[in-house]
């Protein structure tokens, strides 16, 4: 079975190393020619949104997955029209938006920390009153491993944190 992986970093490399003893083979798509997964499988060096590259990448594959949640969902949707994608594009779209992800988890009955959507400074004030301090202000998109989030310990730090994150936040 030939599997495609969007992303060519450490996780993709580890997936390939675990899959080889099972008789699997791998192709990676990554914009970086230095992607380390190229050491263990075919590496296609192109932008994730290059449709011609995506078409060629998909040729001969039986399924595709992605290495991390910040792969463009448009690329995953494009490939989903050609072959199976796991997890599906809808799951990626939810995972890429922290607010949608929390609401989805709550809809399944999964407990989440208290949170409050923040789009304006007034939202932030209301959110801090609702959740209390300390609070973690996060962007809805593009954050991972502690990136794009700021810990607010005191009320006077809130406005600076809001503008530092570009007013694209959700409070937790």
N, C-alpha and C positions, 0 to 999 in steps of 0.2 A: 504494500500500500504506500502510495506517495502522498505526503502531507505537505501543505503549504503553510508557512507561518509568516504573518505580517509582523515584522520586527526581527532584528537580528542580534539582539543583545544576549546577556548572560542567560536569561530564562529560556530563550529559544535554543541556545546552545545546549543547555541542560536537558531540555525536552528531546532534542535529537539524540544526545548520548544515551538517554534512557530508552529511546525507541529503537535504536539500532539492534539490540539483542532480540527484539521482537519482530525483526524483519521489516521494519518501516524505513522509508527513506524520506528526505526532507529537502525542501526548497524554501529559501527565505527571501523576502522583499524588504529592503531597508534603504533609506536615502544615503546612508553612510558607507563608503567603501571600506571603512575600518571596522564594520560590524563584526564582532567576534564569532558569530554563528557561521560566518563564511569559512572558518577553519574546519567545520564539521559537515558542511553541506553546500549545495549550490546557492550562491548569493546573487540575487538580481538587485543591482544598485539603481534605484529609481525612486522618484517621489511617490508617496502612497496614493496621491490623487491622479497620477498619470494613467489614464484609461487604457492606452495602448500597452503600457507596461503591465497593467493589471490583467489584460487579456492574455498576454504572453506568459505571465506568471502562472495563470490558472491552467494553461495547457498541460494535460497529462496528470493533473492532480486529482485525487479522489475526494479530498476535503481540505478546508482551510480553517485555521484558528489564528489567534493573534496573541502576541506576547504580553501586551499591557493595555490598559484601558484608554490610553490617549491616542490610539490609532484612529484616524478619521473615520467616523461612522459611515460617511459617504463611500469610502473604499470598500467597507464590509458589505454595504448594501449592493454595490456594483457587483461584487463577487458572488453574493447570495443569489443573484439571477442566473448564475452559471454552474454552481456546485454547492454542496452543503457547507455551512459555516457554523462552527461551534465555539463559543456560545453565539446564538443568533444576533442579528443586528439590533433587534429590539432590546436585548439585554445590555448590549454595549451602550445604546442611547441612554438607558436608565443609569448605568454605572458612570457615565461621563458627567452627570449632573447631580451633585450632592443632595440638592433639595428633592429632586425626583426620586433619588435612591432612598432617602429617608422615608418619604411618603409611601413608596412601594413597600419597604420593609414593614412599616406600620400597618399597611393594608393586609399583610400576611400574618399579622399578630406578633412580629418580631420586635422585641423592645429596642428602643433607641434612646440615646440621651435626649434631654429636652433641647429643642431648637426653635428658632424663630427666623422666618425669611426676612432678609434685609435688602432693601433697594434704595432707601433714603436714610438720611441721618435721623429722621424721626422714627423710622422703623428700627434703627439701631437702639435708640433710646428706649423704645417700648420693649424691644427684645432683651435688653440688659435688665430691665425691671422684671420681666417674666422669668428669665433664666438665672439671674443673679451673677455675681462676680466670684471668682474669675470666670471669664467666658472666652471661648475660642471663636474668633471671627474668621471665616473661610470663604474663599471664592467658590462659586457654584461649579465652575469648570476649571480644568487645567491644573488642579492641585493633586499632589500625591506625595507620600513620604514626608509629610510636614511642610511641603512647599505651598505657597499661596494661602497661608493662614498666619494669624497673629493672635497671641495670647493677650487679652485685656485683663489687667489686674485691678486697675483703678479707673473710675469713671472718666477722669480727665485724659486717659489714653485713647478713648473710644473714637473721637473724631479723627485723630491722626491715623489710627488703624484703618478707619473707613476709607480715607483718601489714599492711603498707602496700597490698599488692595484694589484701587480703581473703582470703588463702589460696585463691585460685582460679587456680593457676599451673601452668606447665610450664617446666622449665628447659632453656635452650639455650645 
